[in-house]
Amino acid sequence: MREWYASRWGDGRASQARCVSDPACLPPSRSRSNAGMTTLLYLARAEGRREHDPFPRRFAGRPPAAVNRSPVMAIRRTNRGRAWVLAQTGLFLAIATGPALERRERSPFAAAAGATLMLGALGWMGHAYRSLGASHTPWVEPILGGGVATDGAYGIVRHPIYAGWVGLSVGWGLLTGSRLVLVLSAILALFYDRRARLEERLMEQAHPDYAGYRQRVRRFVPGVY
């Protein structure tokens, strides 16, 4: 088996790109499976041939097109963002159920302000989702082949959906009179700030023109932050 892989991968990067894009390049027993690519990657690294590694751990600039399209890279990208999605889901559940853990009298003014803020946040998020279109993804990594959204809500702030979720959470806390929800809203804002920083670094690697967009448009609050 080692000789078979050496014969397939001994020609350099051209052979790598062909094997990544052509599942028939794998052995018949492992064709169209991740197991074959995993074994191939293991042998390449075990022999110290990092220059032939189709999935380097770090890229200097934009990764090669053959690597960017690989099915193994897509699975790794999904797994990397899974922890962020789980943490976000946990925060959403805590915010939604927070008022049930804290019984407080609601101020009519605060409740009205909270309802107004929630309606505004929902409308803003709907506009942001339409502006993002097919480039939307729940993971931190950008979609393969996607572009940079700079129109609509994304021409005002870089992360309008995250800002909308924070506004919706604050409105829910005011509407229900829950101080716990307001504290969780602050935690959610910090969470989205960390996540946005990671996403922006990945976007700059995938799209060189994102750096200019990052300098022109603020992250969450227009003209402030």
C-alpha positions in Angstrom: 0.0 0.0 0.0 2.8 2.4 0.8 4.3 1.8 -2.7 0.9 2.6 -4.2 0.7 5.9 -2.4 4.3 6.8 -3.2 3.6 6.1 -6.9 0.5 8.4 -6.8 2.1 11.2 -4.8 5.7 11.1 -6.0 5.0 13.6 -8.8 4.6 16.6 -6.5 1.8 19.1 -6.2 0.2 18.3 -9.6 -0.4 14.8 -8.5 -1.8 16.1 -5.2 -4.3 18.4 -6.9 -5.4 15.5 -9.2 -5.9 13.1 -6.2 -7.8 15.7 -4.2 -10.2 16.5 -7.0 -10.5 13.0 -8.4 -11.8 10.3 -6.0 -10.8 7.6 -8.5 -7.2 8.3 -7.6 -7.8 6.6 -4.3 -7.7 2.8 -3.9 -10.9 1.0 -4.9 -11.6 -0.1 -1.3 -11.4 3.5 -0.1 -12.6 5.5 -3.0 -14.9 8.4 -2.1 -14.2 8.0 1.6 -12.3 10.2 4.1 -10.4 7.1 5.3 -8.3 7.0 2.2 -7.4 10.7 2.4 -6.6 10.4 6.1 -4.2 7.4 5.4 -2.6 9.3 2.6 -2.1 12.4 4.7 -0.6 10.2 7.6 1.9 8.6 5.3 3.0 11.9 3.8 3.6 13.4 7.2 5.3 10.2 8.6 7.9 10.3 5.8 8.7 14.0 6.6 7.3 15.2 3.2 5.5 18.3 4.5 5.9 19.9 1.1 3.6 17.3 -0.3 1.1 17.6 2.5 -2.3 18.6 0.9 -3.7 19.9 4.2 -1.0 22.0 6.0 -1.9 23.1 9.5 -1.1 26.7 8.7 -1.2 28.7 5.5 0.8 31.7 4.5 -1.8 33.8 2.9 -4.6 32.2 0.8 -4.6 28.4 0.7 -4.2 26.7 -2.7 -7.4 26.1 -4.6 -6.9 22.3 -4.5 -6.7 22.4 -0.7 -9.6 24.8 -0.3 -11.9 22.4 -2.2 -11.0 19.2 -0.4 -13.7 17.2 1.4 -11.4 16.6 4.3 -10.8 20.3 4.8 -14.6 20.9 4.7 -15.1 18.4 7.5 -12.3 19.9 9.6 -13.7 23.3 9.1 -17.1 22.2 10.3 -15.6 20.5 13.4 -13.6 23.6 14.3 -16.7 25.8 14.4 -18.8 23.2 16.3 -17.7 24.4 19.8 -18.6 28.0 18.9 -22.1 26.9 17.8 -22.6 24.8 20.9 -21.6 27.7 23.2 -23.8 30.1 21.3 -26.8 27.6 21.6 -26.1 27.3 25.3 -26.2 31.1 25.8 -29.4 31.4 23.8 -31.1 28.7 26.0 -29.9 30.4 29.2 -31.2 33.8 27.9 -34.6 32.3 26.9 -35.1 30.6 30.2 -33.5 33.3 32.4 -36.8 35.0 33.4 -38.2 31.8 34.8 -35.3 31.7 37.3 -35.9 35.2 38.5 -39.3 36.6 39.5 -39.3 40.4 39.5 -41.8 43.1 39.0 -41.6 44.7 35.5 -41.6 48.4 34.9 -44.2 49.4 32.2 -41.7 51.8 30.7 -38.9 49.2 30.6 -41.2 46.6 29.2 -42.3 48.9 26.4 -38.7 49.8 25.6 -37.8 46.2 25.6 -40.6 45.2 23.2 -39.6 48.1 20.9 -35.9 47.1 21.0 -36.9 43.4 20.2 -39.0 44.4 17.2 -36.2 46.7 15.9 -33.6 44.0 16.4 -35.7 41.4 14.5 -36.2 43.8 11.6 -32.5 44.6 11.5 -31.5 41.0 11.6 -33.9 40.2 8.7 -32.3 42.9 6.7 -28.8 41.6 7.6 -29.7 38.0 6.6 -31.0 39.2 3.2 -27.8 41.3 2.7 -25.6 38.3 3.5 -27.6 35.9 1.2 -25.9 32.6 0.4 -22.7 33.5 2.2 -24.4 32.8 5.6 -23.0 29.9 7.6 -23.3 28.9 11.3 -19.6 28.1 11.4 -16.7 30.5 12.0 -15.1 29.6 8.7 -16.3 31.3 5.5 -18.1 29.3 2.9 -15.9 27.9 0.2 -16.4 30.0 -2.9 -18.4 32.6 -1.1 -17.8 36.4 -1.3 -17.5 39.4 1.0 -20.9 41.0 1.7 -20.4 44.8 1.8 -23.9 46.1 0.8 -27.0 46.7 2.9 -26.6 46.1 6.6 -23.0 45.0 6.0 -22.2 48.5 4.6 -23.0 49.9 8.1 -21.3 47.4 10.4 -19.3 44.3 9.8 -21.4 42.0 12.0 -25.0 43.2 11.9 -26.4 39.8 12.7 -24.4 39.5 15.9 -25.4 43.1 16.9 -29.0 42.2 16.3 -28.8 39.1 18.5 -27.4 41.2 21.4 -30.1 43.8 20.9 -32.7 41.1 20.9 -31.3 39.7 24.1 -31.2 43.1 25.9 -34.8 43.8 24.8 -35.9 40.4 26.2 -34.2 41.3 29.5 -36.0 44.7 29.7 -39.3 43.2 28.6 -39.2 40.5 31.3 -37.5 42.6 34.0 -34.8 40.0 34.4 -31.4 41.2 35.6 -30.0 37.8 34.9 -30.9 38.1 31.2 -29.2 41.5 31.1 -26.0 40.0 32.5 -26.2 37.1 30.0 -26.6 39.7 27.3 -23.3 41.3 28.3 -21.7 37.9 28.2 -23.2 37.3 24.7 -21.8 40.6 23.5 -18.3 39.5 24.7 -18.8 36.1 23.1 -19.7 37.6 19.7 -16.7 40.0 19.9 -14.3 37.1 20.3 -16.0 35.1 17.6 -16.0 38.1 15.2 -12.3 38.6 15.7 -11.6 35.0 14.7 -14.0 35.1 11.7 -12.3 38.3 10.5 -8.8 36.7 10.6 -10.1 33.8 8.6 -11.9 36.1 6.1 -8.6 38.0 5.5 -6.9 34.7 4.7 -9.7 33.7 2.2 -10.4 37.2 0.8 -7.4 39.6 0.5 -9.9 42.5 -0.2 -11.5 42.0 3.3 -8.7 44.0 4.9 -9.8 47.2 3.1 -13.4 46.6 4.1 -12.4 46.0 7.7 -10.7 49.5 7.8 -13.7 51.2 6.3 -16.6 49.7 8.4 -16.8 49.3 12.1 -17.5 46.0 13.8 -20.7 46.5 15.8 -21.6 50.2 16.3 -21.3 52.6 13.3 -18.5 55.2 13.9 -17.8 53.8 17.4 -16.7 50.2 17.5 
